Amino acid sequence: MSLDGGKVRLRTAVGDPCIWRDYKAVNLHGASVGAFFEDNEGLVNWVNQQPLATPLICLGDGHDGIWNLFADIGFAEKVIKSWGWKMNKKPSCSRYKSELT
């Protein structure tokens, strides 16, 4: 499973200030994809309703907000967490960390 988030800019009338909102997207590789607009609880509830692998491999970007969401997901007993800091800048991760919990 991979999980990412960011900001999206909403269109406003010319001259009005920009409006930015948070989003999260999850990819259950080979099964489903979901996107959630300012609805972390909805994301967690949706993922918890999906069939998940054992062990579940979680891929994120290292930000606390992403890993806090993974912590709220009631998945399998064994989880492999993996994240890279430079994933968005280079085709391959130049630095990564993995851990088994």
C-alpha positions in Angstrom: 0.0 0.0 0.0 1.3 3.5 -0.8 0.0 6.6 0.8 0.8 10.2 -0.1 -0.7 13.7 0.5 -0.2 17.2 -0.5 -1.9 20.5 -1.3 -4.3 21.2 -4.1 -5.2 24.7 -5.3 -8.8 25.5 -5.9 -9.7 27.9 -8.7 -10.9 31.3 -7.6 -12.2 34.3 -9.4 -9.6 36.6 -11.0 -8.2 38.9 -8.3 -9.3 36.7 -5.4 -6.6 35.0 -3.2 -5.8 31.4 -3.9 -7.4 28.7 -1.8 -5.3 25.7 -0.9 -6.7 22.4 0.6 -5.1 19.1 1.8 -5.6 15.8 0.1 -4.5 12.2 0.6 -4.4 9.4 -1.9 -3.9 5.7 -1.3 -3.0 2.9 -3.7 -3.7 -0.7 -2.7 -1.5 -2.1 -5.4 -3.3 -4.3 -7.7 -6.7 -3.8 -6.0 -8.0 -0.2 -5.6 -7.1 3.4 -5.6 -8.7 6.1 -3.5 -8.4 9.9 -3.0 -9.7 11.9 -0.1 -10.1 15.6 0.2 -9.6 16.8 3.8 -11.1 13.5 5.0 -8.4 11.5 6.8 -11.1 9.5 8.8 -12.8 8.6 5.5 -9.5 7.3 4.1 -8.8 5.2 7.2 -12.4 3.8 7.2 -12.2 3.0 3.5 -8.8 1.2 3.7 -10.0 -0.8 6.7 -12.9 -2.2 4.6 -10.5 -3.5 1.9 -8.8 -6.9 1.9 -5.2 -6.3 2.8 -2.1 -8.5 2.3 -0.1 -10.2 5.1 2.5 -8.9 5.6 1.3 -5.5 4.4 4.0 -3.4 2.8 3.5 0.3 3.5 5.2 2.9 1.3 5.2 6.6 2.3 7.3 9.7 2.1 8.5 9.9 5.7 6.1 12.7 6.8 4.5 12.2 10.2 1.0 12.8 8.8 1.3 9.9 6.5 2.7 7.5 9.2 0.0 8.6 11.6 -2.6 7.5 9.1 -0.9 4.1 8.7 -0.9 3.8 12.5 -4.7 4.3 12.4 -5.3 1.6 9.8 -6.3 -1.7 11.4 -4.3 -3.9 9.2 -2.5 -7.3 9.5 -0.3 -8.3 12.4 3.0 -7.9 10.5 3.7 -4.7 8.6 6.7 -3.7 6.6 7.1 0.1 6.5 9.3 1.6 3.8 9.9 5.3 2.9 12.3 7.4 0.9 13.0 11.1 1.2 13.9 11.8 -2.4 11.3 9.7 -4.2 9.7 12.7 -6.0 13.0 14.1 -7.2 14.7 11.1 -8.7 13.5 7.9 -10.5 15.0 5.8 -7.7 15.4 6.4 -4.0 18.9 7.5 -3.1 18.1 7.0 0.6 15.5 4.8 2.2 14.6 3.1 5.5 12.6 -0.1 6.1 11.4 -1.6 9.3 9.3 -4.6 10.2 6.8 -4.2 13.0 
